[in-house]
Amino acid sequence: MSHLDEVIARVDAAIEESVIAHMNELLIALSDDAELSREDRYTQQQRCAHRYCSSRSQA
């Protein structure tokens, strides 16, 4: 499994879990992840942030 695949799995798990604290931690980790390209990092951050914003608007 590539690093990107691992990151995607972590983002999927955070989205499924819908725990905002875990999404925040993941967003921070993604911003510091030098193994990902800028585009891959941005894509995964957007997936996580979109879910974060969706869950906040439903609260």
N, C-alpha and C positions, 0 to 999 in steps of 0.2 A: 504494500500500500504506500503510495507516495505521500509526501508531507501535505500536499494540497488535499488529497483524499481524506487524510486524518483531520485536517482543519474543517473540511466540509462536514464530516461526521460530527465533530464537536459543535459546530454551528447548528446542525440539524437537531442534535440532542438538546441544546440550549433552547431552541425554538419550541421543541416538543414539550420541554419542561415548563416553559413560560415563567421562570423565576427571574425577575428583573436584575437582582443582584448578580446572578450567574452570567446574564447577558452583558452586564457592565464589565465584569471581570474579563469576559471573552473579548469584548471590544478593545479593552486596554491591551490584552495580550496580542491581539491581531495588529494593533498599531505598532508594536515593537517587533513583529515577526519579520526578520531579515531574510528568511528562506522563501518567502512569497514574493511574487512580482507585485508591483504597485497595483496593477489592474486586479489581480486575484485578491489581494488584501482589501481593496476597495469593494469588490463584489461581495465578499463575505461580511464585511462590516455593514454594508447596506442591507443584506439579508437580515442580519441580527438587529440593526437599528430599526428597520421597517417593522419587525415583529414587536420590538420594544415600544415603539410609538403606538402601534395598534393595541397592545395590551394596556397602555396607559389611558388611551381614549375610551376604553371599555370600562375602566375603573370608576 
